[in-house]
Amino acid sequence: MENKDDKGQGNSNDHANNFVEIIVNDETFKIHRGRRSVAEIKAAGEVPQVDKLEQVIDGVLKPLDDNGSVVIKGGEEFKSHVPSGGAS
């Protein structure tokens, strides 16, 4: 028999437990755990979609592709900045 909890179809408290905290630009935000697109992370962290997002991993900034995704477990940290370069 299949365990429905493995598919996230448990009681209403399970839905609340799927939220974790991440840090974006030194502020804490809540987001669903699991694989999230960079666009979803930007939206959750109130980052303009045109800005670039980087993940802080072991104190090092790792650029994220706007079309990419990140597995969110809770506690991840991100920094955003306006895109640099371009035609003048």
N, CA, C and O atoms as a GROMACS GRO file, in nm:
protein
  352
    1MET      N    1   0.083  -0.118   0.000
    1MET     CA    2   0.000   0.000   0.000
    1MET      C    3   0.087   0.124   0.000
    1MET      O    4   0.189   0.128   0.069
    2GLU      N    5   0.049   0.223  -0.075
    2GLU     CA    6   0.126   0.345  -0.090
    2GLU      C    7   0.107   0.436   0.030
    2GLU      O    8  -0.003   0.448   0.083
    3ASN      N    9   0.215   0.500   0.074
    3ASN     CA   10   0.209   0.594   0.185
    3ASN      C   11   0.181   0.732   0.129
    3ASN      O   12   0.267   0.791   0.064
    4LYS      N   13   0.064   0.785   0.154
    4LYS     CA   14   0.023   0.913   0.096
    4LYS      C   15   0.108   1.028   0.147
    4LYS      O   16   0.123   1.128   0.076
    5ASP      N   17   0.164   1.018   0.268
    5ASP     CA   18   0.246   1.125   0.321
    5ASP      C   19   0.370   1.149   0.234
    5ASP      O   20   0.418   1.262   0.226
    6ASP      N   21   0.421   1.044   0.168
    6ASP     CA   22   0.536   1.060   0.080
    6ASP      C   23   0.504   1.147  -0.040
    6ASP      O   24   0.595   1.203  -0.102
    7LYS      N   25   0.378   1.160  -0.073
    7LYS     CA   26   0.338   1.242  -0.187
    7LYS      C   27   0.286   1.378  -0.144
    7LYS      O   28   0.233   1.453  -0.226
    8GLY      N   29   0.300   1.411  -0.016
    8GLY     CA   30   0.255   1.541   0.032
    8GLY      C   31   0.104   1.553   0.040
    8GLY      O   32   0.052   1.665   0.033
    9GLN      N   33   0.031   1.441   0.054
    9GLN     CA   34  -0.113   1.447   0.057
    9GLN      C   35  -0.166   1.419   0.197
    9GLN      O   36  -0.272   1.360   0.214
   10GLY      N   37  -0.090   1.463   0.299
   10GLY     CA   38  -0.130   1.441   0.436
   10GLY      C   39  -0.229   1.547   0.482
   10GLY      O   40  -0.298   1.608   0.400
   11ASN      N   41  -0.237   1.568   0.613
   11ASN     CA   42  -0.332   1.665   0.666
   11ASN      C   43  -0.288   1.808   0.640
   11ASN      O   44  -0.181   1.831   0.584
   12SER      N   45  -0.370   1.904   0.681
   12SER     CA   46  -0.343   2.046   0.650
   12SER      C   47  -0.215   2.096   0.716
   12SER      O   48  -0.155   2.192   0.667
   13ASN      N   49  -0.172   2.035   0.827
   13ASN     CA   50  -0.048   2.078   0.891
   13ASN      C   51   0.074   2.047   0.805
   13ASN      O   52   0.175   2.117   0.813
   14ASP      N   53   0.066   1.943   0.721
   14ASP     CA   54   0.177   1.909   0.633
   14ASP      C   55   0.208   2.025   0.538
   14ASP      O   56   0.324   2.051   0.508
   15HIS      N   57   0.104   2.093   0.492
   15HIS     CA   58   0.125   2.205   0.400
   15HIS      C   59   0.207   2.314   0.468
   15HIS      O   60   0.298   2.369   0.407
   16ALA      N   61   0.175   2.347   0.592
   16ALA     CA   62   0.248   2.450   0.664
   16ALA      C   63   0.392   2.407   0.689
   16ALA      O   64   0.482   2.490   0.691
   17ASN      N   65   0.414   2.277   0.709
   17ASN     CA   66   0.550   2.227   0.735
   17ASN      C   67   0.637   2.228   0.610
   17ASN      O   68   0.759   2.212   0.620
   18ASN      N   69   0.579   2.248   0.494
   18ASN     CA   70   0.657   2.254   0.370
   18ASN      C   71   0.724   2.389   0.352
   18ASN      O   72   0.805   2.404   0.260
   19PHE      N   73   0.693   2.487   0.436
   19PHE     CA   74   0.758   2.618   0.426
   19PHE      C   75   0.884   2.618   0.512
   19PHE      O   76   0.885   2.568   0.624
   20VAL      N   77   0.989   2.677   0.456
   20VAL     CA   78   1.114   2.694   0.529
   20VAL      C   79   1.160   2.838   0.510
   20VAL      O   80   1.105   2.911   0.428
   21GLU      N   81   1.259   2.878   0.587
   21GLU     CA   82   1.311   3.015   0.575
   21GLU      C   83   1.438   3.016   0.493
   21GLU      O   84   1.524   2.929   0.505
   22ILE      N   85   1.448   3.118   0.408
   22ILE     CA   86   1.571   3.147   0.334
   22ILE      C   87   1.606   3.292   0.362
   22ILE      O   88   1.523   3.369   0.409
   23ILE      N   89   1.729   3.328   0.332
   23ILE     CA   90   1.775   3.466   0.352
   23ILE      C   91   1.807   3.525   0.215
   23ILE      O   92   1.886   3.469   0.139
   24VAL      N   93   1.744   3.637   0.185
   24VAL     CA   94   1.770   3.708   0.060
   24VAL      C   95   1.807   3.851   0.095
   24VAL      O   96   1.728   3.923   0.156
   25ASN      N   97   1.926   3.891   0.056
   25ASN     CA   98   1.975   4.027   0.085
   25ASN      C   99   1.961   4.060   0.234
   25ASN      O  100   1.915   4.168   0.271
   26ASP      N  101   2.001   3.965   0.318
   26ASP     CA  102   2.004   3.981   0.465
   26ASP      C  103   1.866   3.990   0.529
   26ASP      O  104   1.856   4.030   0.645
   27GLU      N  105   1.759   3.953   0.457
   27GLU     CA  106   1.625   3.948   0.515
   27GLU      C  107   1.573   3.805   0.504
   27GLU      O  108   1.606   3.733   0.409
   28THR      N  109   1.493   3.765   0.601
   28THR     CA  110   1.438   3.630   0.604
   28THR      C  111   1.302   3.625   0.535
   28THR      O  112   1.216   3.710   0.558
   29PHE      N  113   1.284   3.524   0.450
   29PHE     CA  114   1.159   3.504   0.378
   29PHE      C  115   1.121   3.357   0.388
   29PHE      O  116   1.207   3.271   0.411
   30LYS      N  117   0.993   3.328   0.372
   30LYS     CA  118   0.944   3.190   0.373
   30LYS      C  119   0.916   3.146   0.229
   30LYS      O  120   0.868   3.224   0.146
   31ILE      N  121   0.947   3.020   0.202
   31ILE     CA  122   0.927   2.962   0.070
   31ILE      C  123   0.903   2.813   0.088
   31ILE      O  124   0.947   2.755   0.188
   32HIS      N  125   0.835   2.751  -0.007
   32HIS     CA  126   0.816   2.606  -0.002
   32HIS      C  127   0.950   2.536  -0.021
   32HIS      O  128   1.031   2.576  -0.105
   33ARG      N  129   0.972   2.432   0.058
   33ARG     CA  130   1.094   2.352   0.040
   33ARG      C  131   1.083   2.272  -0.090
   33ARG      O  132   0.974   2.256  -0.145
   34GLY      N  133   1.196   2.224  -0.138
   34GLY     CA  134   1.200   2.145  -0.261
   34GLY      C  135   1.265   2.223  -0.373
   34GLY      O  136   1.320   2.331  -0.351
   35ARG      N  137   1.259   2.170  -0.493
   35ARG     CA  138   1.320   2.236  -0.608
   35ARG      C  139   1.237   2.357  -0.645
   35ARG      O  140   1.118   2.346  -0.672
   36ARG      N  141   1.301   2.474  -0.646
   36ARG     CA  142   1.235   2.601  -0.678
   36ARG      C  143   1.313   2.670  -0.789
   36ARG      O  144   1.436   2.669  -0.789
   37SER      N  145   1.241   2.730  -0.881
   37SER     CA  146   1.307   2.803  -0.989
   37SER      C  147   1.367   2.931  -0.932
   37SER      O  148   1.325   2.980  -0.828
   38VAL      N  149   1.466   2.982  -1.002
   38VAL     CA  150   1.527   3.109  -0.961
   38VAL      C  151   1.420   3.219  -0.959
   38VAL      O  152   1.423   3.306  -0.872
   39ALA      N  153   1.327   3.215  -1.054
   39ALA     CA  154   1.218   3.314  -1.057
   39ALA      C  155   1.134   3.307  -0.930
   39ALA      O  156   1.094   3.410  -0.876
   40GLU      N  157   1.105   3.184  -0.881
   40GLU     CA  158   1.028   3.167  -0.757
   40GLU      C  159   1.104   3.222  -0.637
   40GLU      O  160   1.045   3.284  -0.548
   41ILE      N  161   1.235   3.199  -0.634
   41ILE     CA  162   1.316   3.249  -0.523
   41ILE      C  163   1.319   3.402  -0.525
   41ILE      O  164   1.308   3.466  -0.421
   42LYS      N  165   1.334   3.458  -0.645
   42LYS     CA  166   1.331   3.605  -0.657
   42LYS      C  167   1.198   3.661  -0.607
   42LYS      O  168   1.196   3.759  -0.534
   43ALA      N  169   1.088   3.598  -0.647
   43ALA     CA  170   0.956   3.645  -0.606
   43ALA      C  171   0.940   3.636  -0.454
   43ALA      O  172   0.891   3.730  -0.391
   44ALA      N  173   0.982   3.524  -0.397
   44ALA     CA  174   0.970   3.507  -0.252
   44ALA      C  175   1.055   3.608  -0.177
   44ALA      O  176   1.017   3.654  -0.069
   45GLY      N  177   1.171   3.643  -0.234
   45GLY     CA  178   1.263   3.736  -0.169
   45GLY      C  179   1.246   3.880  -0.211
   45GLY      O  180   1.330   3.965  -0.180
   46GLU      N  181   1.138   3.908  -0.283
   46GLU     CA  182   1.106   4.044  -0.328
   46GLU      C  183   1.220   4.106  -0.408
   46GLU      O  184   1.253   4.224  -0.392
   47VAL      N  185   1.279   4.025  -0.496
   47VAL     CA  186   1.387   4.068  -0.584
   47VAL      C  187   1.328   4.093  -0.722
   47VAL      O  188   1.258   4.006  -0.774
   48PRO      N  189   1.355   4.209  -0.783
   48PRO     CA  190   1.307   4.232  -0.920
   48PRO      C  191   1.356   4.122  -1.014
   48PRO      O  192   1.472   4.081  -1.007
   49GLN      N  193   1.268   4.076  -1.102
   49GLN     CA  194   1.304   3.967  -1.193
   49GLN      C  195   1.422   4.002  -1.284
   49GLN      O  196   1.490   3.911  -1.332
   50VAL      N  197   1.447   4.132  -1.309
   50VAL     CA  198   1.558   4.170  -1.396
   50VAL      C  199   1.693   4.161  -1.325
   50VAL      O  200   1.797   4.157  -1.390
   51ASP      N  201   1.692   4.158  -1.192
   51ASP     CA  202   1.817   4.150  -1.117
   51ASP      C  203   1.877   4.010  -1.127
   51ASP      O  204   1.806   3.913  -1.155
   52LYS      N  205   2.006   4.001  -1.104
   52LYS     CA  206   2.077   3.873  -1.101
   52LYS      C  207   2.076   3.821  -0.958
   52LYS      O  208   2.082   3.899  -0.863
   53LEU      N  209   2.068   3.690  -0.942
   53LEU     CA  210   2.066   3.628  -0.810
   53LEU      C  211   2.185   3.535  -0.797
   53LEU      O  212   2.219   3.461  -0.889
   54GLU      N  213   2.248   3.541  -0.681
   54GLU     CA  214   2.360   3.453  -0.650
   54GLU      C  215   2.333   3.384  -0.518
   54GLU      O  216   2.272   3.443  -0.428
   55GLN      N  217   2.378   3.260  -0.506
   55GLN     CA  218   2.363   3.186  -0.382
   55GLN      C  219   2.495   3.190  -0.307
   55GLN      O  220   2.602   3.172  -0.365
   56VAL      N  221   2.487   3.213  -0.176
   56VAL     CA  222   2.606   3.211  -0.091
   56VAL      C  223   2.628   3.068  -0.045
   56VAL      O  224   2.546   3.012   0.028
   57ILE      N  225   2.740   3.009  -0.089
   57ILE     CA  226   2.775   2.872  -0.051
   57ILE      C  227   2.915   2.876   0.009
   57ILE      O  228   3.012   2.909  -0.060
   58ASP      N  229   2.925   2.841   0.137
   58ASP     CA  230   3.052   2.844   0.209
   58ASP      C  231   3.121   2.980   0.196
   58ASP      O  232   3.243   2.986   0.180
   59GLY      N  233   3.044   3.087   0.202
   59GLY     CA  234   3.098   3.222   0.196
   59GLY      C  235   3.132   3.272   0.056
   59GLY      O  236   3.183   3.383   0.040
   60VAL      N  237   3.105   3.190  -0.044
   60VAL     CA  238   3.136   3.226  -0.183
   60VAL      C  239   3.006   3.246  -0.260
   60VAL      O  240   2.913   3.166  -0.247
   61LEU      N  241   2.999   3.354  -0.340
   61LEU     CA  242   2.881   3.381  -0.422
   61LEU      C  243   2.885   3.295  -0.548
   61LEU      O  244   2.982   3.299  -0.624
   62LYS      N  245   2.778   3.219  -0.570
   62LYS     CA  246   2.767   3.135  -0.689
   62LYS      C  247   2.654   3.191  -0.775
   62LYS      O  248   2.538   3.186  -0.734
   63PRO      N  249   2.685   3.245  -0.894
   63PRO     CA  250   2.581   3.300  -0.982
   63PRO      C  251   2.478   3.193  -1.020
   63PRO      O  252   2.514   3.078  -1.046
   64LEU      N  253   2.353   3.233  -1.023
   64LEU     CA  254   2.245   3.142  -1.062
   64LEU      C  255   2.189   3.183  -1.197
   64LEU      O  256   2.167   3.301  -1.224
   65ASP      N  257   2.165   3.084  -1.281
   65ASP     CA  258   2.104   3.108  -1.412
   65ASP      C  259   1.957   3.141  -1.391
   65ASP      O  260   1.887   3.073  -1.316
   66ASP      N  261   1.908   3.246  -1.459
   66ASP     CA  262   1.768   3.285  -1.446
   66ASP      C  263   1.672   3.172  -1.483
   66ASP      O  264   1.558   3.170  -1.437
   67ASN      N  265   1.717   3.079  -1.566
   67ASN     CA  266   1.633   2.966  -1.606
   67ASN      C  267   1.658   2.842  -1.521
   67ASN      O  268   1.601   2.736  -1.546
   68GLY      N  269   1.744   2.855  -1.420
   68GLY     CA  270   1.781   2.742  -1.337
   68GLY      C  271   1.690   2.725  -1.217
   68GLY      O  272   1.588   2.792  -1.204
   69SER      N  273   1.731   2.634  -1.129
   69SER     CA  274   1.655   2.608  -1.007
   69SER      C  275   1.752   2.569  -0.897
   69SER      O  276   1.869   2.538  -0.921
   70VAL      N  277   1.700   2.572  -0.774
   70VAL     CA  278   1.778   2.538  -0.655
   70VAL      C  279   1.692   2.449  -0.567
   70VAL      O  280   1.572   2.472  -0.554
   71VAL      N  281   1.751   2.348  -0.506
   71VAL     CA  282   1.679   2.267  -0.409
   71VAL      C  283   1.684   2.340  -0.276
   71VAL      O  284   1.792   2.362  -0.220
   72ILE      N  285   1.567   2.378  -0.226
   72ILE     CA  286   1.556   2.453  -0.101
   72ILE      C  287   1.527   2.356   0.013
   72ILE      O  288   1.429   2.282   0.010
   73LYS      N  289   1.614   2.358   0.112
   73LYS     CA  290   1.595   2.274   0.231
   73LYS      C  291   1.567   2.362   0.354
   73LYS      O  292   1.514   2.315   0.455
   74GLY      N  293   1.604   2.489   0.344
   74GLY     CA  294   1.590   2.583   0.455
   74GLY      C  295   1.726   2.634   0.494
   74GLY      O  296   1.822   2.557   0.504
   75GLY      N  297   1.736   2.765   0.517
   75GLY     CA  298   1.862   2.825   0.559
   75GLY      C  299   1.951   2.872   0.446
   75GLY      O  300   2.057   2.930   0.471
   76GLU      N  301   1.911   2.849   0.321
   76GLU     CA  302   1.993   2.896   0.209
   76GLU      C  303   1.997   3.048   0.209
   76GLU      O  304   1.903   3.115   0.252
   77GLU      N  305   2.109   3.101   0.160
   77GLU     CA  306   2.126   3.247   0.156
   77GLU      C  307   2.154   3.291   0.012
   77GLU      O  308   2.229   3.227  -0.061
   78PHE      N  309   2.091   3.402  -0.025
   78PHE     CA  310   2.104   3.456  -0.160
   78PHE      C  311   2.130   3.605  -0.154
   78PHE      O  312   2.090   3.673  -0.059
   79LYS      N  313   2.198   3.655  -0.256
   79LYS     CA  314   2.222   3.798  -0.273
   79LYS      C  315   2.182   3.835  -0.415
   79LYS      O  316   2.200   3.757  -0.509
   80SER      N  317   2.126   3.954  -0.431
   80SER     CA  318   2.088   4.000  -0.565
   80SER      C  319   2.164   4.127  -0.598
   80SER      O  320   2.212   4.199  -0.510
   81HIS      N  321   2.173   4.154  -0.727
   81HIS     CA  322   2.234   4.278  -0.774
   81HIS      C  323   2.182   4.308  -0.914
   81HIS      O  324   2.136   4.219  -0.986
   82VAL      N  325   2.189   4.434  -0.951
   82VAL     CA  326   2.146   4.472  -1.086
   82VAL      C  327   2.245   4.415  -1.185
   82VAL      O  328   2.364   4.403  -1.154
   83PRO      N  329   2.198   4.378  -1.305
   83PRO     CA  330   2.290   4.323  -1.406
   83PRO      C  331   2.396   4.427  -1.442
   83PRO      O  332   2.368   4.547  -1.448
   84SER      N  333   2.517   4.380  -1.465
   84SER     CA  334   2.624   4.471  -1.505
   84SER      C  335   2.658   4.449  -1.651
   84SER      O  336   2.622   4.348  -1.710
   85GLY      N  337   2.729   4.546  -1.707
   85GLY     CA  338   2.770   4.535  -1.847
   85GLY      C  339   2.659   4.578  -1.941
   85GLY      O  340   2.563   4.644  -1.901
   86GLY      N  341   2.675   4.541  -2.066
   86GLY     CA  342   2.574   4.575  -2.166
   86GLY      C  343   2.626   4.685  -2.258
   86GLY      O  344   2.735   4.738  -2.238
   87ALA      N  345   2.547   4.717  -2.357
   87ALA     CA  346   2.586   4.819  -2.454
   87ALA      C  347   2.569   4.957  -2.394
   87ALA      O  348   2.485   4.980  -2.307
   88SER      N  349   2.654   5.048  -2.442
   88SER     CA  350   2.642   5.185  -2.392
   88SER      C  351   2.620   5.284  -2.502
   88SER      O  352   2.608   5.403  -2.477
   0.00000   0.00000   0.00000
